[in-house]
Amino acid sequence: MIIECLDGGVVRLAEPNDFRSFKLVLHAGARPETQSWNGITLLDDRDALVSIDLIPTLDGRPDDASWEQAYAAMVAKAREHGWIDTDKNAIRAHIERPA
């Protein structure tokens, strides 16, 4: 699952059925210092926190119950591995910047 951040504050979901991979992709033109993405907190150049509640609201999300169940299972696994910030109710994501 990929959270894509684009110029103009656009955030969308790509590869929504890949529950084994989770990352935040900052595309060219998406400058974190000049934009604010509601529900996304950049921790440093490599890691971010993405609100658990944000992901199901993003464009690109399948609209079916099986996706909801699989997403809940992914969040539960992330919690087991310590990848959830309970204070912010967010999942830790690796940041990538495509060339």
PyMOL CGO cylinders between C-alpha atoms (Angstrom):
from pymol import cmd
from pymol.cgo import CYLINDER

trace = [
    CYLINDER, 0.00, 0.00, 0.00, 1.38, 3.34, -1.01, 0.3, 1, 1, 1, 1, 1, 1,
    CYLINDER, 1.38, 3.34, -1.01, 0.31, 6.75, 0.24, 0.3, 1, 1, 1, 1, 1, 1,
    CYLINDER, 0.31, 6.75, 0.24, 1.19, 9.18, -2.56, 0.3, 1, 1, 1, 1, 1, 1,
    CYLINDER, 1.19, 9.18, -2.56, 1.71, 12.87, -1.80, 0.3, 1, 1, 1, 1, 1, 1,
    CYLINDER, 1.71, 12.87, -1.80, 1.60, 15.17, -4.80, 0.3, 1, 1, 1, 1, 1, 1,
    CYLINDER, 1.60, 15.17, -4.80, 2.01, 18.87, -5.40, 0.3, 1, 1, 1, 1, 1, 1,
    CYLINDER, 2.01, 18.87, -5.40, -0.94, 20.98, -4.23, 0.3, 1, 1, 1, 1, 1, 1,
    CYLINDER, -0.94, 20.98, -4.23, -1.61, 18.90, -1.14, 0.3, 1, 1, 1, 1, 1, 1,
    CYLINDER, -1.61, 18.90, -1.14, -3.13, 15.97, -3.05, 0.3, 1, 1, 1, 1, 1, 1,
    CYLINDER, -3.13, 15.97, -3.05, -2.89, 12.64, -1.22, 0.3, 1, 1, 1, 1, 1, 1,
    CYLINDER, -2.89, 12.64, -1.22, -4.08, 9.36, -2.71, 0.3, 1, 1, 1, 1, 1, 1,
    CYLINDER, -4.08, 9.36, -2.71, -3.81, 5.63, -2.21, 0.3, 1, 1, 1, 1, 1, 1,
    CYLINDER, -3.81, 5.63, -2.21, -1.96, 3.40, -4.69, 0.3, 1, 1, 1, 1, 1, 1,
    CYLINDER, -1.96, 3.40, -4.69, -1.67, -0.37, -4.62, 0.3, 1, 1, 1, 1, 1, 1,
    CYLINDER, -1.67, -0.37, -4.62, -4.47, -0.48, -2.01, 0.3, 1, 1, 1, 1, 1, 1,
    CYLINDER, -4.47, -0.48, -2.01, -4.59, -4.28, -1.87, 0.3, 1, 1, 1, 1, 1, 1,
    CYLINDER, -4.59, -4.28, -1.87, -0.90, -4.73, -1.08, 0.3, 1, 1, 1, 1, 1, 1,
    CYLINDER, -0.90, -4.73, -1.08, -1.16, -5.06, 2.70, 0.3, 1, 1, 1, 1, 1, 1,
    CYLINDER, -1.16, -5.06, 2.70, 2.38, -6.40, 3.06, 0.3, 1, 1, 1, 1, 1, 1,
    CYLINDER, 2.38, -6.40, 3.06, 4.11, -3.19, 2.01, 0.3, 1, 1, 1, 1, 1, 1,
    CYLINDER, 4.11, -3.19, 2.01, 3.37, 0.24, 3.45, 0.3, 1, 1, 1, 1, 1, 1,
    CYLINDER, 3.37, 0.24, 3.45, 5.15, 3.44, 2.47, 0.3, 1, 1, 1, 1, 1, 1,
    CYLINDER, 5.15, 3.44, 2.47, 4.73, 7.14, 1.82, 0.3, 1, 1, 1, 1, 1, 1,
    CYLINDER, 4.73, 7.14, 1.82, 5.89, 8.40, -1.57, 0.3, 1, 1, 1, 1, 1, 1,
    CYLINDER, 5.89, 8.40, -1.57, 6.67, 12.10, -1.95, 0.3, 1, 1, 1, 1, 1, 1,
    CYLINDER, 6.67, 12.10, -1.95, 6.47, 12.85, -5.67, 0.3, 1, 1, 1, 1, 1, 1,
    CYLINDER, 6.47, 12.85, -5.67, 8.39, 15.62, -7.42, 0.3, 1, 1, 1, 1, 1, 1,
    CYLINDER, 8.39, 15.62, -7.42, 6.87, 18.96, -6.61, 0.3, 1, 1, 1, 1, 1, 1,
    CYLINDER, 6.87, 18.96, -6.61, 5.48, 17.75, -3.27, 0.3, 1, 1, 1, 1, 1, 1,
    CYLINDER, 5.48, 17.75, -3.27, 7.55, 19.87, -0.94, 0.3, 1, 1, 1, 1, 1, 1,
    CYLINDER, 7.55, 19.87, -0.94, 6.86, 19.04, 2.70, 0.3, 1, 1, 1, 1, 1, 1,
    CYLINDER, 6.86, 19.04, 2.70, 8.26, 22.36, 3.89, 0.3, 1, 1, 1, 1, 1, 1,
    CYLINDER, 8.26, 22.36, 3.89, 5.61, 24.29, 1.94, 0.3, 1, 1, 1, 1, 1, 1,
    CYLINDER, 5.61, 24.29, 1.94, 2.61, 21.97, 2.26, 0.3, 1, 1, 1, 1, 1, 1,
    CYLINDER, 2.61, 21.97, 2.26, 0.53, 20.44, 4.96, 0.3, 1, 1, 1, 1, 1, 1,
    CYLINDER, 0.53, 20.44, 4.96, -1.02, 17.03, 4.50, 0.3, 1, 1, 1, 1, 1, 1,
    CYLINDER, -1.02, 17.03, 4.50, -3.79, 16.51, 7.02, 0.3, 1, 1, 1, 1, 1, 1,
    CYLINDER, -3.79, 16.51, 7.02, -3.16, 13.24, 8.86, 0.3, 1, 1, 1, 1, 1, 1,
    CYLINDER, -3.16, 13.24, 8.86, 0.49, 12.91, 7.83, 0.3, 1, 1, 1, 1, 1, 1,
    CYLINDER, 0.49, 12.91, 7.83, 3.41, 13.89, 10.04, 0.3, 1, 1, 1, 1, 1, 1,
    CYLINDER, 3.41, 13.89, 10.04, 6.93, 13.76, 8.63, 0.3, 1, 1, 1, 1, 1, 1,
    CYLINDER, 6.93, 13.76, 8.63, 9.28, 12.68, 11.41, 0.3, 1, 1, 1, 1, 1, 1,
    CYLINDER, 9.28, 12.68, 11.41, 12.50, 13.07, 9.43, 0.3, 1, 1, 1, 1, 1, 1,
    CYLINDER, 12.50, 13.07, 9.43, 13.78, 12.42, 5.88, 0.3, 1, 1, 1, 1, 1, 1,
    CYLINDER, 13.78, 12.42, 5.88, 13.13, 8.68, 6.19, 0.3, 1, 1, 1, 1, 1, 1,
    CYLINDER, 13.13, 8.68, 6.19, 10.00, 8.17, 8.29, 0.3, 1, 1, 1, 1, 1, 1,
    CYLINDER, 10.00, 8.17, 8.29, 6.49, 9.55, 8.69, 0.3, 1, 1, 1, 1, 1, 1,
    CYLINDER, 6.49, 9.55, 8.69, 3.35, 8.87, 10.68, 0.3, 1, 1, 1, 1, 1, 1,
    CYLINDER, 3.35, 8.87, 10.68, 0.12, 8.35, 8.72, 0.3, 1, 1, 1, 1, 1, 1,
    CYLINDER, 0.12, 8.35, 8.72, -3.19, 8.55, 10.56, 0.3, 1, 1, 1, 1, 1, 1,
    CYLINDER, -3.19, 8.55, 10.56, -4.97, 5.20, 10.72, 0.3, 1, 1, 1, 1, 1, 1,
    CYLINDER, -4.97, 5.20, 10.72, -8.25, 7.04, 10.12, 0.3, 1, 1, 1, 1, 1, 1,
    CYLINDER, -8.25, 7.04, 10.12, -6.92, 8.89, 7.05, 0.3, 1, 1, 1, 1, 1, 1,
    CYLINDER, -6.92, 8.89, 7.05, -6.15, 5.87, 4.88, 0.3, 1, 1, 1, 1, 1, 1,
    CYLINDER, -6.15, 5.87, 4.88, -9.76, 4.64, 4.39, 0.3, 1, 1, 1, 1, 1, 1,
    CYLINDER, -9.76, 4.64, 4.39, -10.78, 8.14, 3.25, 0.3, 1, 1, 1, 1, 1, 1,
    CYLINDER, -10.78, 8.14, 3.25, -8.22, 8.46, 0.44, 0.3, 1, 1, 1, 1, 1, 1,
    CYLINDER, -8.22, 8.46, 0.44, -8.97, 8.35, -3.27, 0.3, 1, 1, 1, 1, 1, 1,
    CYLINDER, -8.97, 8.35, -3.27, -7.96, 4.96, -4.64, 0.3, 1, 1, 1, 1, 1, 1,
    CYLINDER, -7.96, 4.96, -4.64, -9.38, 2.95, -1.75, 0.3, 1, 1, 1, 1, 1, 1,
    CYLINDER, -9.38, 2.95, -1.75, -11.57, 0.01, -2.81, 0.3, 1, 1, 1, 1, 1, 1,
    CYLINDER, -11.57, 0.01, -2.81, -15.12, 0.31, -1.53, 0.3, 1, 1, 1, 1, 1, 1,
    CYLINDER, -15.12, 0.31, -1.53, -15.80, -3.14, -0.17, 0.3, 1, 1, 1, 1, 1, 1,
    CYLINDER, -15.80, -3.14, -0.17, -16.01, -4.94, 3.16, 0.3, 1, 1, 1, 1, 1, 1,
    CYLINDER, -16.01, -4.94, 3.16, -13.15, -7.33, 2.38, 0.3, 1, 1, 1, 1, 1, 1,
    CYLINDER, -13.15, -7.33, 2.38, -10.78, -4.36, 2.03, 0.3, 1, 1, 1, 1, 1, 1,
    CYLINDER, -10.78, -4.36, 2.03, -11.93, -3.00, 5.41, 0.3, 1, 1, 1, 1, 1, 1,
    CYLINDER, -11.93, -3.00, 5.41, -11.22, -6.37, 7.04, 0.3, 1, 1, 1, 1, 1, 1,
    CYLINDER, -11.22, -6.37, 7.04, -7.80, -6.69, 5.42, 0.3, 1, 1, 1, 1, 1, 1,
    CYLINDER, -7.80, -6.69, 5.42, -6.92, -3.11, 6.44, 0.3, 1, 1, 1, 1, 1, 1,
    CYLINDER, -6.92, -3.11, 6.44, -7.94, -3.80, 10.05, 0.3, 1, 1, 1, 1, 1, 1,
    CYLINDER, -7.94, -3.80, 10.05, -5.75, -6.92, 10.01, 0.3, 1, 1, 1, 1, 1, 1,
    CYLINDER, -5.75, -6.92, 10.01, -2.81, -4.88, 8.65, 0.3, 1, 1, 1, 1, 1, 1,
    CYLINDER, -2.81, -4.88, 8.65, -3.22, -2.32, 11.44, 0.3, 1, 1, 1, 1, 1, 1,
    CYLINDER, -3.22, -2.32, 11.44, -3.34, -5.13, 14.03, 0.3, 1, 1, 1, 1, 1, 1,
    CYLINDER, -3.34, -5.13, 14.03, -0.10, -6.61, 12.62, 0.3, 1, 1, 1, 1, 1, 1,
    CYLINDER, -0.10, -6.61, 12.62, 1.54, -3.19, 12.63, 0.3, 1, 1, 1, 1, 1, 1,
    CYLINDER, 1.54, -3.19, 12.63, 0.54, -2.81, 16.28, 0.3, 1, 1, 1, 1, 1, 1,
    CYLINDER, 0.54, -2.81, 16.28, 2.13, -6.18, 17.12, 0.3, 1, 1, 1, 1, 1, 1,
    CYLINDER, 2.13, -6.18, 17.12, 5.40, -5.02, 15.53, 0.3, 1, 1, 1, 1, 1, 1,
    CYLINDER, 5.40, -5.02, 15.53, 5.42, -1.67, 17.35, 0.3, 1, 1, 1, 1, 1, 1,
    CYLINDER, 5.42, -1.67, 17.35, 4.76, 0.40, 14.21, 0.3, 1, 1, 1, 1, 1, 1,
    CYLINDER, 4.76, 0.40, 14.21, 1.75, 2.21, 15.68, 0.3, 1, 1, 1, 1, 1, 1,
    CYLINDER, 1.75, 2.21, 15.68, 2.07, 5.51, 17.52, 0.3, 1, 1, 1, 1, 1, 1,
    CYLINDER, 2.07, 5.51, 17.52, -0.82, 5.14, 19.97, 0.3, 1, 1, 1, 1, 1, 1,
    CYLINDER, -0.82, 5.14, 19.97, -0.79, 8.82, 20.99, 0.3, 1, 1, 1, 1, 1, 1,
    CYLINDER, -0.79, 8.82, 20.99, -1.28, 9.96, 17.39, 0.3, 1, 1, 1, 1, 1, 1,
    CYLINDER, -1.28, 9.96, 17.39, -3.26, 6.85, 16.29, 0.3, 1, 1, 1, 1, 1, 1,
    CYLINDER, -3.26, 6.85, 16.29, -0.91, 6.59, 13.31, 0.3, 1, 1, 1, 1, 1, 1,
    CYLINDER, -0.91, 6.59, 13.31, 1.16, 4.00, 11.45, 0.3, 1, 1, 1, 1, 1, 1,
    CYLINDER, 1.16, 4.00, 11.45, 4.87, 4.53, 10.88, 0.3, 1, 1, 1, 1, 1, 1,
    CYLINDER, 4.87, 4.53, 10.88, 5.71, 4.64, 7.17, 0.3, 1, 1, 1, 1, 1, 1,
    CYLINDER, 5.71, 4.64, 7.17, 9.00, 4.66, 5.31, 0.3, 1, 1, 1, 1, 1, 1,
    CYLINDER, 9.00, 4.66, 5.31, 9.37, 7.68, 2.99, 0.3, 1, 1, 1, 1, 1, 1,
    CYLINDER, 9.37, 7.68, 2.99, 10.45, 7.31, -0.63, 0.3, 1, 1, 1, 1, 1, 1,
    CYLINDER, 10.45, 7.31, -0.63, 11.20, 10.06, -3.13, 0.3, 1, 1, 1, 1, 1, 1,
    CYLINDER, 11.20, 10.06, -3.13, 11.16, 8.81, -6.73, 0.3, 1, 1, 1, 1, 1, 1,
    CYLINDER, 11.16, 8.81, -6.73, 13.74, 10.29, -9.08, 0.3, 1, 1, 1, 1, 1, 1,
]
cmd.load_cgo(trace, "trace")
